[in-house]
Amino acid sequence: MYIYILFFRVLVIQYGFITIFVAAFPLAPLFALLNNIIEIRLDAYKLVTQFKRPVASRAVDIGVFLVCPVNYVRYCNWHFTSSSEFVYTFWLISVVRS
């Protein structure tokens, strides 16, 4: 189970960095998409060839996948989108004034 959390954590961290730096480097989402396509294929190959299937057991809910990443992504959406809007607004004001 721990290995799946690591795979998901890398994608969430990458999403955070993309939302932070999209104003500075607009091609970052394209490079992230290409990276994710390659990474999904490599991770799928790794999971199929190098790991055993886990033993099934009953669970009450989906655990950490429900609470932590969803709240982090919501925070990234709100905080980084608003900060990118501020950067764009101040850049636009400086362009209009000059």
Steps between C-alpha positions, in 0.01 A plus 500: 500500500786736583640490147168616354496799735849593380389488135199719575704740716741570213210595271343728761832677563548544126150648474591750771816607323320535168233722650765716669727552200254507210512880496879496466522212252180443297631180336534327838160324479593354161830364634319366806250319276780340299678407822183346643433294187849353517482456877164321487638250248816441703308464828254259340787288372664511842180401682427214261849351489660574838227487767282220630124541515395612850287275716141622503356623828186683601514873570253752637587775249778595261711644779768759433405534133172668597617768741858613444549531121154644437550778755851572369376529142215729611753719680725507192208597278400791720839630610710459187229610260446819696875564523538446123216747444679757717824455306319534168308807621813681619681409177207632295491825700874552443460438125208740469683774693814477287 
